Structures are given as structure tokens and as C-alpha cells.
Amino acid sequence: MTVSLADVRRAALAAVLIVWPLFAWSQSAWAQDEPPIDDSAPPVATEAPRQLPGAPVVQTQLPPPSPESSSAAPSANNGIVVAPLGAPEGAPAGLLDSQNGGLGTDIWTGSSREEIDALLARLPVASPVYSERELARRLLLTIADAPVGAAPHAFLTVRLQALLKAGFVLEASILAANARVADDPEFARVAADAILYSGHANAVCSDATAARLQNSDRFWMELRAYCYAVGGDSAALDLTRSVMAAQNADDKAFDILLTDAMTHKALDPGPIPNPTPLHFFLGRQAGLPVSVGFAKQLGMPALVVAMDEPRNSPEDRATAAELVLRAGALPTAHLIAVANAQTFTAAQLATPKPAAASLPFFLGQALLRQAAAQAGANNAKASLVTAALSHGMKADLLEVAAGLQADIAVAVEPQAAMPTEADLMSRALMLDGRPEGAARWSAGFDLQADADRARAAALQIELNLVAPTAARAADAQSALAWFAQQGIAKAPQDQAFAALAFGLYDALGEPLPVDAKAAWSTLSATNWPGRRPSAETSAHLAAAVQQANRKGEALLLILGAIGAGGPGDLAPDATVGFVRTLAQEGVPDAARLLAIDALLLYKPAPAPIAVVPAPAVAPVTQ
């Protein structure tokens, strides 16, 4: 069975919305409304955070520790046990296995630890481009042995930090609550932070934060005090507070928040100069709002809460949204709610296009969205939505703009001779998982005009990858043949797109008409303009795929070369090489998603430089 991009995006959104209440972000950013959790077992996700083609959603829980590793931690530990640094890190830790999107237990074992750490530092896990963000998430959550070699940080610590930075708070908290790294204070702190950010109250005082019982750092003593308070051990709480006072480690803001959390008085603690995730957690317990200034001090996990907080001003929420949207950290519906809450002047709404151009990206999108919603005439609505999508394309944020405008775009009636609108509308609707709405925009092209015919053919090629049917497959074959027989000669500016389309179909194993195969053999040897990996990266990637158990390294190299902005401005041959490599490395679903994003985010390139062999980016088939 073929799974369409629309199915993938709907499943992803549904899964996120199912687990969203765990963060208690719907009514109050600080509110805690969580069902009881059995502390005798590590917490598990009620459903996997996302779904991929061919990867069914299953309940995610770490496997039990292996017998040989169980001596590395106290017997009460039911989670994964990992040995100290300088030694193998014990049983593989993660949330994804071969049944739910994992990439294999040996993806790191052939790689150098030093090399993997360097590549992880450049990983664009915080990206608005779905294909990149999803593949990065899979890499970080795959149950796999750590790469071999000494390192300054535990491999699991590095992975948790990357997940938190990107806003994958739920995934990070589940992994943190189940995994252990013996005698590693840094891991213990990052794991505690993940659990606190998630609001997982019953895990806060579990074995996952056992460091609070011995560590004399202020953070751990405060967490110890909270756990004594919530457990009703007033004598231990008083003793802990006395020790903190004696060490000049008392914290007025913590004291107020602890009282708030216990009594629900919601007293304002005032400014907190150096807030920690514990301050954040206690405030949520007490039902206090998260200000954007406070959230900026903590980073992405707090910013998504501040953005969603209705008690913050619309302006402050827009400030948070401007930061959050670039990481793709939450469902578009939340960004839309913030956009709808903005207030604009009559003058701005009267001349929305020039007004939007002078605003930050998110506010410009919000203005154009509101103006389009209020526009009565169909053509005016189409023009405003197109302007918003054009801004998204220029800012390398078309996928974000598509999410913000798609519900209005789908209501616009396609008209003849609207090529610019048809091009951007159809791309946006496909990016937002609305292929039927996108298909309607074929009516906007004048098939007697060569430029329009090229974009109409491109739409047929894209639709077949996004949501394939027998009819769309036939249409795509005709479109590919048209590009090979007429399009390349009639519209030289579309040669790069044709090369990209031919190459991606070939890399994915999709059929190509005879004429398109012949054209691809020529176009593939053309040195197309656009971003491409350095010769060093290309050689590194070729070496990684030709050696066993370096799959993770190869995927990190690809993601790093693409970058957080996505594949839209890559040279066509570079994109094709990356997609081919993903398919050869056994992740055809990720290859297809990248190919779709590459086509839909594609920025027209100028004429090719020369017909000469391009630098090799695709490895030799093993």
C-alpha cells in the first residue's frame, strides 16, 4: 500500500494533538492536568510522536536492560543502564525500533565518536522543513549502540540536548525517564530538565532524578525540597531548607513558587534572574502564566508555552512565535491561533501588502492572513494569499507560510489565467497535506502558454509523489514526457526543474518515459547552479556509505549539507544524489519525503553553467 504525504502529515498532526495534553498547554501555559501515572514503571508515550510511510504507530517504551549491564546501576533502576564515559555506554537507548521508524541498532557502530559528535552539533533538527526534522528526530530516537570512542559528553546527553533544543520535549522526557548514565552529573541534569519541561509530575521525584538525593548543587537541593514537600515529609523538607540557608543557597523565587505549587495561591515570584526548569515546572503546577521574557531565558521548551499562553499580550505571543516557527516545534493550529489574535490598524488592513513587507515575518503573515480572510472578492483573496506565500518562499519558510494560509487558500476558487497564484497555491496546499485542493489549481494555467504548460506539468509530477493514484501516475508520465520532448527546448529556464524531476523519479525507482530517461542521461552530467556539498563532504559521504554500520553518519552528513533552510536552493544534481543515497541506505520513506520537499520548495534556477561532469554526491551502489 502506498502512503501519501497527506496521510503522513495528518497522522503526525493527530499524534501530536493526542499527546499535547501531557504538556498542559491548551488552557493555561502553567496548568497541570495530568492523569495519574504508575510510578512503579517508567512512563511511556500514549502514542508515538509521529508516523512515517510504512512505519506503524506503536506504543513507545524502552526495552528492559540487558543482564550484563544491570550491575552498573542500583537494582531499583528499571530503565536502560549505560556505563560511565570512557567505556561502552551499555544497552542501546532510544524510543524507535524497526517496528516504528527506527533506523537500526548498528547505525553508529562503524563511526568514530568524535566525528559523530561534530556532525550532531551541526544537525538541523530544529527546522521548519518536515522531511529534515522528521529524519533528524528518527536519528536521535533510534535504539542503537553508541559510537565507539572517548568523548566529553555521554552520547545520550548529546541526543537529549538536541531534542530539547528542537522542541521535542515529550520524546526527550520519555527517553530521560527510562535511560540512565551511571556517575554522570551532566546527564542527570539534562534528564531532569527534560522531565521538568514536560510537566511529567510523577516522574519528577522518581529514580530518574535520583541525583537530587546526594548532589549539593542548589538546583538539586531545590528539587529535593520539592519532592519532600509533595511527599508530605515536612521534617526532611525543613532540614533541607536549613541546609540551603546555611550554604547561602536559598532562593526567594523558589520558596514562593514551592508554596504556590503546594497551595495553589499563585503568588507572583517577581523577576527570576537565573531561572531553571524547576522554576518553570513549579509555576506550571501553580497555574502561573509564562512571560516571553522568562521563556527566552530558558529556550525552546518554554517559548512554545509562552507563545500559547492567552494571558500574554498578542504582541508578546507574536514575538515568541517568530522564534518558534523556525524550529517547527508545534502544530500549525497553534501558530494560526496567535496570528488570529493579532490586532492591526485600519491603514495596515487597507494596504496589507506593503505593510506586511515592513513587518517581521510572522506578523506579516498574520496581517496578510487577516486581510485575505476579510477580502470579499475571490481575486483579491487569491492575490493576498499569494503574497503571503511569496514572502514565505523568499524567506525559506514556504512550509510555514503554507500552514498559516492553507485554510484560506483552499477556499479560493481557481480561475483561468492565474499562473502565479496557481503555482504557489498548489505547492502550499500540497505542503499542508491537501492534494485535492492543490489539484483544483490546474485550472489556473493557460496550457497554450509555454510557461504555464511547464508549471501545469510540474503540478502533475508533484501530485503523483504527494498522493499517488493510478490516474495521477499516468498524468505524471505524460508530464515527464512533455518536459523531455518539448519543455526543455521551449522553456530553458525550466531545465533545472526538469533535471530535478527526472533525477528524483529515477532515484526513487519511479518509472520514467523513454524520452525522459534519455534526457536525464544528458542533464545529469550538467553542473547546475545552486548550493551543493563541498568536495570534502561529498568524499566523506561516499566513504561512509561504502563501509558497514555508518548509516547514521551518512544521514547526518546529508542533513548537515542540506541545512535548516531546506533543499529548495540546492543544485538539482546534489538533491538527487542525497535522495538516491537515502534510498540506498534503506530509508526509502525518508528519501520520498525529501524528494517531495525538494520539488515543492524548489526555487527556479538560472541557466546551467556548463554541460560537464558534476561533483559526485551519490555513492557507488554497494
C-alpha positions in Angstrom: 0.0 0.0 0.0 1.3 3.4 -0.9 1.0 6.1 1.8 0.6 9.7 0.6 2.2 12.8 2.1 -1.3 13.9 3.2 -1.6 10.7 5.2 1.8 11.2 6.8 1.0 14.8 7.8 -2.5 14.0 9.1 -1.0 11.2 11.2 1.7 13.4 12.5 -0.7 16.2 13.5 -3.1 13.7 15.1 -0.4 12.1 17.1 0.9 15.5 18.4 -2.6 16.5 19.3 -3.1 13.3 21.2 0.0 13.8 23.3 -0.4 17.6 23.6 -2.4 17.5 26.8 0.7 16.0 28.6 2.2 19.5 28.3 -1.0 21.1 29.6 -0.6 23.9 27.0 -4.3 24.2 26.0 -5.9 26.4 28.6 -3.1 27.7 30.8 0.6 27.5 29.9 1.4 26.7 33.5 -1.6 24.5 34.2 -1.0 20.8 35.2 -3.9 18.4 34.4 -2.3 15.0 34.0 -3.8 11.6 34.6 -2.2 9.5 37.4 0.9 7.6 36.3 2.1 4.4 37.9 5.5 5.2 39.4 6.4 1.5 39.6 7.2 1.6 35.9 8.8 4.2 33.6 6.3 6.5 31.8 5.5 5.7 28.2 4.0 7.7 25.4 0.4 7.0 24.7 1.3 7.1 21.0 4.4 7.6 19.0 5.0 11.3 18.3 4.9 11.0 14.5 4.2 8.4 11.8 6.1 7.7 8.6 5.1 5.8 5.5 5.4 2.1 6.2 6.1 2.7 9.9 3.1 1.9 12.0 2.5 3.9 15.2 3.0 1.7 18.3 3.3 2.5 22.0 6.9 3.5 22.6 8.7 2.1 25.6 12.4 1.2 26.1 13.3 -2.4 26.3 14.5 -3.8 29.6 18.2 -3.6 30.4 20.4 -6.4 29.3 21.6 -8.8 32.1 25.2 -7.9 31.6 24.7 -4.2 32.1 22.4 -4.4 35.2 25.3 -4.1 37.6 26.2 -0.6 36.5 23.3 1.0 38.4 21.2 0.4 41.6 18.9 -2.6 41.5 15.9 -0.3 41.8 16.6 1.1 38.4 14.1 -0.2 35.9 15.4 1.8 33.0 18.2 1.5 30.5 21.6 1.2 32.1 24.6 3.0 30.5 28.2 2.6 31.6 30.4 5.6 32.5 32.3 7.6 29.9 35.4 6.0 28.5 33.6 2.7 28.4 30.9 1.3 26.1 27.6 3.1 27.1 25.7 0.0 27.9 22.5 -1.2 26.4 21.3 0.8 23.4 18.8 3.6 24.4 16.1 5.1 22.4 12.4 5.1 21.6 12.2 3.9 18.0 12.9 0.3 16.8 12.4 -1.4 13.5 8.6 -1.5 14.1 8.0 2.2 14.5 10.6 4.1 12.4 13.9 3.2 14.0 16.9 3.1 11.7 18.8 0.0 13.1 20.7 -0.8 16.3 24.1 -0.6 14.5 23.8 2.8 12.7 26.7 4.3 14.7 29.0 1.3 15.4 31.2 1.8 12.4 31.7 5.5 13.0 34.1 7.5 15.1 32.6 9.1 18.3 34.5 12.3 17.7 33.1 12.5 14.1 29.5 11.8 15.2 29.7 14.4 17.9 30.9 17.0 15.4 28.1 16.2 13.0 25.4 16.1 15.7 26.5 19.7 16.7 25.5 20.8 13.1 22.4 18.7 12.9 19.4 20.9 11.7 16.9 19.1 14.0 15.2 22.5 14.6 13.9 23.0 11.1 10.5 24.0 9.6 11.1 21.6 6.8 9.2 18.4 7.6 11.4 15.9 5.8 14.6 17.1 7.6 13.0 17.5 11.0 11.5 14.0 10.8 14.7 12.3 9.7 16.6 14.1 12.4 14.1 13.0 15.0 14.4 9.4 13.9 18.2 9.6 14.2 18.1 10.9 17.7 15.4 8.5 18.9 16.6 5.3 17.3 17.5 2.5 19.7 21.2 2.0 18.8 24.6 1.3 20.3 26.6 4.5 20.8 29.6 5.1 18.5 32.9 4.0 20.0 35.4 6.4 21.3 36.1 8.8 24.2 34.1 12.0 24.4 33.5 14.9 26.8 29.7 14.1 27.0 27.7 11.0 27.1 26.1 10.2 23.8 22.7 10.1 25.4 23.2 13.6 26.8 24.0 15.0 23.4 20.9 13.4 22.0 18.7 14.8 24.8 20.1 18.3 24.4 19.4 18.2 20.7 15.8 17.0 21.2 15.1 19.8 23.7 16.6 22.5 21.5 14.2 21.5 18.7 11.2 21.3 21.0 10.8 17.5 21.1 10.0 17.8 24.8 7.7 14.8 25.1 10.2 12.4 23.3 13.1 13.8 25.4 11.2 13.3 28.7 10.2 9.7 27.9 13.8 8.9 26.9 15.2 10.7 30.0 12.7 8.9 32.4 13.8 5.5 31.1 17.5 5.8 30.5 20.5 6.0 32.9 24.1 7.0 32.6 25.9 5.9 35.7 28.0 8.5 37.6 27.4 11.3 35.1 26.1 14.6 36.7 25.7 16.2 33.3 23.4 13.6 32.0 21.4 13.6 35.3 20.8 17.3 35.0 19.8 17.2 31.3 17.4 14.3 32.0 15.9 16.1 34.9 15.4 19.2 32.8 13.6 17.2 30.1 11.2 15.7 32.7 10.5 19.1 34.3 9.8 20.8 31.0 7.3 18.1 30.0 5.4 18.6 33.2 5.5 14.9 33.9 4.8 15.3 37.7 5.1 11.7 38.8 8.5 11.2 37.1 10.0 14.3 38.7 10.6 12.6 42.0 11.3 9.1 40.6 14.6 7.2 40.2 15.2 9.2 37.0 16.1 12.2 39.2 17.9 10.2 42.0 20.8 12.7 41.8 18.7 15.0 43.9 19.4 12.8 47.0 23.2 13.3 47.0 24.1 16.4 45.0 24.6 19.6 46.9 24.1 21.9 44.0 21.3 24.4 44.5 19.2 23.0 41.7 19.3 19.5 43.2 18.6 20.7 46.7 15.6 22.6 45.5 14.3 19.6 43.6 14.9 17.5 46.8 12.9 20.0 48.8 10.0 19.9 46.3 9.9 16.1 46.4 9.8 16.1 50.2 7.1 18.7 50.1 4.9 16.9 47.6 5.6 13.6 49.6 4.4 15.2 52.8 7.8 14.8 54.6 7.9 18.1 56.5 10.8 17.2 58.7 13.0 16.4 55.7 11.8 19.5 53.9 12.7 21.7 56.9 16.1 20.1 57.2 16.8 20.6 53.5 15.8 24.3 53.7 18.0 24.7 56.7 21.0 23.3 54.8 20.2 25.6 51.9 20.1 28.6 54.1 23.4 27.6 55.8 25.1 27.3 52.4 23.6 30.6 51.2 21.7 28.6 48.6 18.2 29.7 49.5 16.2 31.2 46.7 13.2 33.5 47.4 11.6 32.8 44.0 11.8 29.1 44.6 10.3 29.5 48.0 7.3 31.4 46.6 6.8 29.0 43.7 7.0 26.0 46.0 4.3 27.5 48.3 2.3 28.3 45.2 2.6 24.8 43.9 1.5 23.3 47.2 -1.3 25.7 48.0 -2.3 27.0 44.5 -2.2 30.6 45.8 -0.5 31.7 42.6 1.6 34.5 44.2 3.8 36.3 41.8 7.5 35.4 42.5 8.7 38.5 40.6 11.7 38.6 38.2 13.8 35.4 38.4 17.4 36.3 37.3 18.6 32.8 36.5 15.5 30.6 36.1 15.8 26.8 35.9 13.4 24.2 34.5 12.4 23.6 38.1 11.1 27.2 38.4 9.2 26.6 35.1 7.7 23.3 36.4 6.6 24.8 39.7 5.0 27.8 38.0 3.0 25.4 35.8 1.9 23.5 38.9 0.7 26.7 40.4 -1.1 27.9 37.3 1.0 31.0 36.7 1.5 32.5 33.2 4.8 32.2 31.4 6.1 35.5 30.2 8.0 35.7 27.0 11.0 37.4 28.8 11.1 34.5 31.2 10.8 31.9 28.4 13.6 33.5 26.4 16.0 32.7 29.3 15.1 29.0 29.1 14.8 28.4 25.4 12.5 26.5 23.0 10.6 24.3 25.6 9.5 27.4 27.4 9.0 29.6 24.3 6.3 27.3 22.9 4.5 27.6 26.2 4.7 31.4 26.3 3.5 31.6 22.7 0.4 29.5 23.6 -0.3 31.5 26.8 -3.5 33.5 26.2 -2.7 35.7 29.2 0.3 37.1 27.4 -0.3 40.1 25.1 -0.8 39.3 21.4 2.4 41.3 20.7 4.4 39.1 23.1 2.9 35.9 21.7 3.9 37.1 18.2 7.5 37.6 19.4 7.6 34.0 20.7 6.0 32.7 17.5 8.7 34.4 15.4 11.3 32.3 17.2 9.2 29.1 17.5 8.1 28.8 13.8 11.7 28.4 12.5 12.1 25.3 14.6 8.8 23.6 13.5 8.2 22.9 17.2 4.4 22.7 17.3 1.3 22.1 15.2 0.3 24.9 12.8 -3.1 25.3 14.5 -1.3 27.0 17.4 0.5 29.5 15.2 -2.8 30.2 13.5 -4.4 31.0 16.8 -1.6 33.5 17.6 -1.9 35.0 14.1 -5.7 35.5 14.5 -5.1 37.2 17.9 -3.1 40.0 16.4 -4.6 43.5 16.0 -3.7 45.7 13.0 -4.6 49.3 12.2 -7.2 50.2 9.6 -4.4 51.6 7.4 -2.4 48.3 7.6 -5.5 46.3 6.6 -6.3 48.7 3.8 -2.8 48.3 2.2 -1.7 44.9 3.6 1.0 44.0 1.0 3.3 47.0 1.6 2.5 46.9 5.3 3.4 43.3 5.6 6.7 43.8 3.9 7.8 46.1 6.7 6.9 43.7 9.5 8.7 40.7 10.9 7.9 37.5 9.1 5.2 36.2 11.4 3.4 39.5 11.8 3.5 40.0 8.0 1.9 36.5 7.6 -0.7 37.3 10.2 -1.6 40.6 8.5 -2.0 39.1 5.1 -4.0 36.2 6.5 -6.4 38.5 8.2 -6.7 40.8 5.2 -7.3 37.7 2.9 -10.0 36.4 5.3 -11.8 39.7 5.2 -11.5 40.2 1.4 -14.8 39.7 -0.4 -13.6 39.3 -4.0 -12.1 36.0 -5.0 -9.3 37.5 -6.9 -8.4 39.8 -4.1 -8.3 36.9 -1.7 -6.1 34.9 -4.1 -3.7 37.9 -4.5 -3.2 38.3 -0.7 -2.7 34.6 -0.1 -0.2 34.5 -3.0 1.7 37.5 -1.5 2.0 35.7 1.8 3.2 32.5 0.1 5.7 34.5 -1.9 7.1 36.1 1.3 7.4 32.5 2.7 9.3 31.4 -0.4 11.7 34.3 -0.2 12.4 33.7 3.5 12.9 29.9 3.0 9.8 29.5 5.1 7.2 28.4 2.5 6.2 25.4 4.5 5.4 27.7 7.5 3.5 30.1 5.3 1.6 27.2 3.7 0.4 26.1 7.1 -0.7 29.6 8.1 -2.5 30.3 4.8 -3.8 26.9 3.6 -7.2 27.1 5.2 -7.9 30.3 3.3 -6.2 29.2 0.1 -8.4 26.1 -0.1 -11.5 28.4 -0.1 -10.3 30.4 -3.0 -11.9 29.5 -6.3 -9.3 28.8 -9.1 -9.8 30.9 -12.1 -8.3 30.7 -15.6 -5.1 32.7 -16.3 -3.9 32.8 -12.7 -0.5 31.1 -13.2 1.4 32.7 -10.3 -1.5 32.0 -7.9 -1.9 28.5 -9.2 1.8 27.7 -8.8 2.1 28.9 -5.2 -1.4 27.8 -4.1 -0.9 24.3 -5.4 2.5 24.0 -3.7 1.2 25.3 -0.4 -1.8 23.0 -0.4 0.4 20.0 -1.1 2.8 21.0 1.7 -0.2 21.3 4.0 -1.5 17.8 3.1 -4.4 19.0 0.9 -3.7 17.3 -2.5 -7.3 17.5 -3.7 -7.3 21.2 -3.2 -4.0 21.5 -5.0 -5.3 19.5 -8.0 -8.1 22.1 -8.5 -5.5 24.7 -9.3 -4.6 23.1 -12.6 -7.5 25.3 -13.8 -5.3 28.4 -13.2 -2.9 27.6 -16.0 -3.2 28.6 -19.7 -2.0 25.4 -21.4 -1.4 27.3 -24.6 1.4 29.3 -22.9 4.7 27.5 -22.6 5.5 28.8 -19.1 2.0 27.8 -17.9 2.3 24.4 -19.5 5.5 23.8 -17.7 4.0 24.7 -14.3 0.9 22.5 -15.0 3.2 19.6 -15.9 5.2 20.2 -12.7 2.0 20.1 -10.7 1.2 16.7 -12.2 4.7 15.4 -11.4 4.5 16.7 -7.8 0.9 15.4 -7.1 1.9 11.9 -8.1 4.6 11.8 -5.4 2.5 13.5 -2.7 -0.7 11.5 -3.1 -0.3 8.8 -5.8 -3.2 7.3 -7.7 -3.4 5.4 -11.0 -4.7 8.5 -12.8 -2.0 10.7 -11.3 0.7 8.2 -12.2 -0.5 8.4 -15.8 -0.6 12.2 -15.7 2.9 12.3 -14.3 4.2 10.1 -17.1 2.7 12.4 -19.7 4.1 15.5 -17.9 7.6 14.0 -17.7 7.5 13.1 -21.4 6.3 16.6 -22.2 9.3 18.1 -20.4 11.7 15.8 -22.2 10.1 16.3 -25.7 9.2 20.0 -25.6 9.5 21.7 -22.2 13.3 21.7 -22.1 13.6 23.3 -25.6 10.7 25.7 -25.2 11.5 26.9 -21.7 15.2 26.8 -20.9 14.6 28.3 -17.5 12.8 25.1 -16.6 15.7 22.8 -17.5 16.9 22.7 -13.9 13.4 21.7 -12.7 13.2 19.0 -15.3 16.6 17.7 -14.3 15.4 17.6 -10.7 12.2 15.9 -11.5 13.8 13.3 -13.8 16.6 12.6 -11.3 14.2 12.3 -8.3 11.9 9.9 -10.1 15.0 7.8 -11.1 16.4 7.9 -7.6 13.1 6.8 -6.1 12.7 3.9 -8.6 9.6 5.6 -10.1 9.1 4.9 -13.8 10.4 7.4 -16.4 9.3 7.6 -20.0 11.9 6.7 -22.6 12.4 10.3 -23.7 12.8 11.4 -20.1 15.4 8.7 -19.4 17.4 9.9 -22.5 17.1 13.5 -21.4 18.2 12.6 -17.8 21.4 10.9 -19.1 22.4 14.3 -20.5 21.0 16.6 -17.8 22.6 14.5 -15.1 26.1 15.5 -16.4 25.3 19.2 -16.2 26.9 21.3 -13.5 23.7 23.0 -12.3 23.9 26.2 -10.2 22.8 26.1 -6.6 24.1 25.0 -3.3 26.0 21.8 -3.2 28.1 19.9 -0.7 31.8 20.6 -0.5 34.2 18.2 -2.1 35.2 17.2 1.4 31.7 16.4 2.4 31.0 14.5 -0.8 34.1 12.4 -0.3 33.1 11.8 3.4 29.6 10.7 2.4 30.9 8.4 -0.3 33.2 6.8 2.2 30.5 6.4 4.9 28.1 4.6 2.7 30.7 2.1 1.4 31.6 1.0 5.0 29.3 -1.1 7.1 27.5 0.4 10.1 28.0 4.0 9.2 24.4 4.7 8.2 23.8 7.2 10.9 26.9 9.1 9.9 25.8 9.2 6.3 22.4 10.6 7.2 23.9 13.2 9.4 26.1 14.3 6.6 23.1 14.7 4.3 21.1 16.6 6.8 24.0 18.9 7.6 24.7 19.6 3.9 21.0 20.4 3.3 20.8 22.8 6.3 17.9 24.0 8.3 16.5 26.1 5.4 15.7 23.0 3.3 16.6 21.7 -0.1 14.8 24.4 -2.2 18.0 26.1 -3.4 20.2 23.1 -3.7 21.7 22.2 -7.1 19.4 19.6 -8.7 22.2 17.0 -9.0 23.0 17.5 -5.3 19.5 16.9 -4.3 19.2 13.8 -6.5 22.4 12.4 -5.0 21.1 12.8 -1.5 17.7 11.2 -2.3 19.5 8.3 -4.0 21.7 7.8 -1.0 18.8 7.7 1.4 17.1 5.1 -0.8 20.3 3.1 -0.9 20.8 3.3 2.8 17.4 1.6 3.4 15.2 4.6 4.2 13.0 5.0 1.1 10.3 6.7 3.1 12.7 9.5 4.1 14.0 9.6 0.5 10.5 10.2 -0.8 9.7 12.9 1.8 12.9 14.8 0.9 12.1 14.5 -2.8 8.6 15.9 -2.2 10.0 18.9 -0.2 12.7 19.4 -2.8 10.1 19.7 -5.6 7.6 21.8 -3.7 10.3 24.2 -2.2 12.2 24.4 -5.4 13.4 27.9 -6.4 13.8 28.4 -10.1 17.5 28.5 -11.0 19.2 30.3 -13.9 20.6 28.5 -16.9 23.1 25.8 -16.3 26.8 26.7 -16.1 28.1 24.1 -18.5 27.5 20.5 -19.5 30.4 19.0 -17.7 30.5 16.1 -15.1 29.3 17.4 -11.8 31.0 16.6 -8.5 29.9 13.1 -7.3 27.5 13.3 -4.4 25.8 10.0 -4.8 27.8 7.0 -3.6 28.5 4.0 -5.7 25.9 1.3 -5.1 27.1 -1.2 -2.6 
